[in-house]
Amino acid sequence: MMDDDRPAGPRIDARANRKALKWSRREQLMRVLWGLAMPLFRLSPRIFWGWRRMLLRAFGARIGTEVHVYPTARITMPWNLEIGEMAAVGNHAILYALGPIRIGPRATVSQYAHLCAGTHDINRADRPLLKPPIVIGADAWVATEAFVGPGVSIGPHAIVGARAVVTKDIAPAHVVAGNPARTIRILDT
């Protein structure tokens, strides 16, 4: 496409955007160190729950007692992660913790679920990185392959159905499903 064929709109200085510092030096160093430590996490036997809790804590995660994080879970920046006691993060779950992710006590994030605490400001031409938090309430369940977007809170006892796409807050004890996620039931708690 030639310059004259571009649609009208704000021009993006791609070079300046790529050169802009999106991470502090400390964050850059921590990301490198976490990348080097990942084999210790991923290659640990499934039952080594305590080992993975210790490793996550060593990188700044706030992890409660009896938390089960499976070795195939992908955690981007553990220092932005808080997991309450007896919670679980399943096989191949993605915790894209560019911003804070808080998983409440006894909550479950099932296999292949994706919690995405990072996005870009689409209202600006340079699309700066945003890091809105995600909160998963106590006793909530994010089922297999569900997607929870940036800035979303899932209420206590709520259930996000398999493959649901959640872009708005979910009230406590609500069961949601679909794309976009909609309430299909309210639980008695």
C-alpha positions as CSV (number, residue, x, y, z in Angstrom):
1,M,0.0,0.0,0.0
2,M,1.4,3.4,-0.9
3,D,1.4,6.4,1.4
4,D,-1.3,8.1,-0.6
5,D,-3.6,5.0,-0.2
6,R,-3.6,5.0,3.6
7,P,-6.8,5.9,5.3
8,A,-7.0,9.2,7.1
9,G,-6.2,9.2,10.8
10,P,-3.4,9.8,13.3
11,R,0.0,8.9,12.1
12,I,2.0,6.5,14.2
13,D,5.7,7.0,14.7
14,A,6.5,3.3,14.8
15,R,10.3,3.8,15.3
16,A,9.7,6.1,18.3
17,N,7.1,3.6,19.7
18,R,9.6,0.7,19.5
19,K,12.4,2.8,21.1
20,A,10.1,3.9,24.0
21,L,11.0,2.3,27.3
22,K,8.0,0.1,28.3
23,W,9.8,-1.7,31.1
24,S,12.2,-0.5,33.8
25,R,15.7,-1.8,33.9
26,R,14.7,-3.9,37.0
27,E,11.7,-5.4,35.2
28,Q,13.9,-6.2,32.2
29,L,16.4,-7.9,34.4
30,M,13.7,-9.8,36.3
31,R,12.2,-11.0,33.0
32,V,15.5,-12.3,31.8
33,L,16.1,-14.1,35.2
34,W,12.6,-15.5,35.2
35,G,13.2,-16.8,31.6
36,L,16.4,-18.6,32.8
37,A,14.5,-20.1,35.8
38,M,11.6,-21.3,33.7
39,P,13.1,-24.8,33.1
40,L,13.3,-25.3,36.9
41,F,9.6,-24.6,37.0
42,R,8.4,-26.4,33.8
43,L,10.5,-29.5,34.2
44,S,9.5,-30.1,37.8
45,P,7.4,-33.2,38.5
46,R,3.7,-32.5,38.8
47,I,3.5,-33.3,42.5
48,F,6.3,-30.7,43.4
49,W,3.7,-28.1,44.3
50,G,5.9,-26.7,47.1
51,W,8.9,-26.3,44.8
52,R,6.9,-24.2,42.3
53,R,5.4,-22.1,45.2
54,M,8.9,-21.5,46.4
55,L,10.2,-20.5,43.0
56,L,7.3,-18.2,42.4
57,R,7.8,-16.5,45.8
58,A,11.5,-16.1,45.0
59,F,10.4,-14.0,42.0
60,G,8.1,-11.8,44.1
61,A,4.7,-13.7,43.8
62,R,2.5,-13.7,46.8
63,I,1.5,-17.3,47.1
64,G,-0.7,-18.8,49.9
65,T,-0.4,-22.2,51.5
66,E,-1.4,-25.3,49.7
67,V,-1.6,-23.6,46.3
68,H,-1.3,-25.9,43.3
69,V,0.3,-24.4,40.2
70,Y,0.9,-27.0,37.4
71,P,4.3,-27.1,35.8
72,T,2.9,-26.3,32.3
73,A,1.2,-23.1,33.5
74,R,2.7,-20.0,31.7
75,I,3.3,-17.1,34.0
76,T,4.7,-14.0,32.4
77,M,5.7,-11.8,35.4
78,P,5.3,-13.6,38.7
79,W,6.0,-10.4,40.8
80,N,2.6,-9.2,39.6
81,L,0.8,-12.4,40.8
82,E,-1.0,-13.1,44.1
83,I,-2.7,-16.4,44.7
84,G,-4.7,-17.1,47.8
85,E,-4.5,-20.3,49.9
86,M,-5.7,-23.6,48.4
87,A,-6.2,-22.1,44.9
88,A,-5.2,-23.9,41.8
89,V,-3.8,-23.0,38.4
90,G,-4.2,-25.8,35.8
91,N,-2.2,-27.3,33.0
92,H,-1.3,-24.9,30.2
93,A,-3.1,-22.0,31.9
94,I,-1.8,-18.6,30.8
95,L,-1.3,-15.9,33.4
96,Y,-0.2,-13.0,31.3
97,A,0.6,-10.8,34.3
98,L,1.8,-7.6,32.7
99,G,-0.4,-6.0,35.3
100,P,-1.5,-7.4,38.7
101,I,-3.4,-10.7,38.8
102,R,-5.0,-11.7,42.1
103,I,-6.6,-15.1,42.4
104,G,-8.6,-15.5,45.6
105,P,-8.5,-18.3,48.1
106,R,-9.8,-21.7,46.9
107,A,-10.4,-20.3,43.4
108,T,-9.6,-22.5,40.3
109,V,-8.1,-21.4,37.0
110,S,-8.6,-24.5,34.8
111,Q,-6.4,-25.9,32.1
112,Y,-5.8,-23.7,29.0
113,A,-7.6,-20.7,30.6
114,H,-6.1,-17.3,29.8
115,L,-6.0,-14.4,32.1
116,C,-4.7,-11.4,30.2
117,A,-3.7,-8.4,32.3
118,G,-2.2,-6.3,29.5
119,T,-3.6,-4.4,26.5
120,H,-3.0,-1.2,24.5
121,D,-4.7,2.2,24.5
122,I,-6.5,2.2,21.2
123,N,-7.5,5.8,21.6
124,R,-3.9,6.9,21.1
125,A,-2.0,6.7,17.9
126,D,1.1,5.3,19.6
127,R,-0.9,2.5,21.3
128,P,0.9,2.6,24.7
129,L,0.9,-0.4,26.9
130,L,-1.7,-0.6,29.6
131,K,-1.6,-3.0,32.6
132,P,-5.1,-3.2,34.2
133,P,-5.5,-5.7,37.0
134,I,-7.5,-8.9,37.0
135,V,-9.2,-10.2,40.2
136,I,-10.6,-13.7,40.5
137,G,-12.7,-13.8,43.7
138,A,-12.6,-16.4,46.5
139,D,-14.1,-19.8,45.5
140,A,-14.5,-18.7,41.9
141,W,-13.9,-21.0,38.9
142,V,-12.5,-20.0,35.5
143,A,-13.2,-23.1,33.4
144,T,-11.1,-24.7,30.6
145,E,-10.1,-22.4,27.8
146,A,-11.9,-19.4,29.1
147,F,-10.5,-15.9,28.4
148,V,-10.6,-13.2,31.1
149,G,-9.6,-9.8,29.7
150,P,-7.8,-6.8,31.2
151,G,-9.4,-5.0,34.1
152,V,-12.0,-7.7,34.8
153,S,-13.1,-8.8,38.3
154,I,-14.8,-12.2,38.7
155,G,-16.8,-12.1,41.9
156,P,-16.6,-14.7,44.7
157,H,-18.3,-18.0,43.9
158,A,-18.7,-17.0,40.3
159,I,-18.2,-19.6,37.5
160,V,-16.9,-18.7,34.0
161,G,-17.9,-21.5,31.7
162,A,-15.6,-23.3,29.3
163,R,-14.4,-21.2,26.4
164,A,-16.3,-18.1,27.7
165,V,-14.9,-14.7,26.8
166,V,-15.1,-12.3,29.7
167,T,-14.6,-8.6,29.1
168,K,-16.8,-7.1,31.8
169,D,-17.0,-7.7,35.6
170,I,-18.9,-10.8,36.7
171,A,-21.1,-10.5,39.9
172,P,-20.6,-12.9,42.8
173,A,-22.2,-16.3,42.4
174,H,-23.1,-15.7,38.7
175,V,-22.5,-18.5,36.2
176,V,-21.5,-17.1,32.8
177,A,-20.9,-18.7,29.4
178,G,-20.5,-17.7,25.8
179,N,-18.8,-15.1,23.7
180,P,-19.3,-12.5,25.0
181,A,-20.0,-14.1,28.4
182,R,-23.6,-13.7,29.6
183,T,-25.2,-14.8,32.9
184,I,-26.9,-18.2,32.5
185,R,-27.6,-18.9,36.2
186,I,-27.2,-17.4,39.7
187,L,-26.0,-19.8,42.3
188,D,-27.4,-20.1,45.9
189,T,-24.5,-19.4,48.2
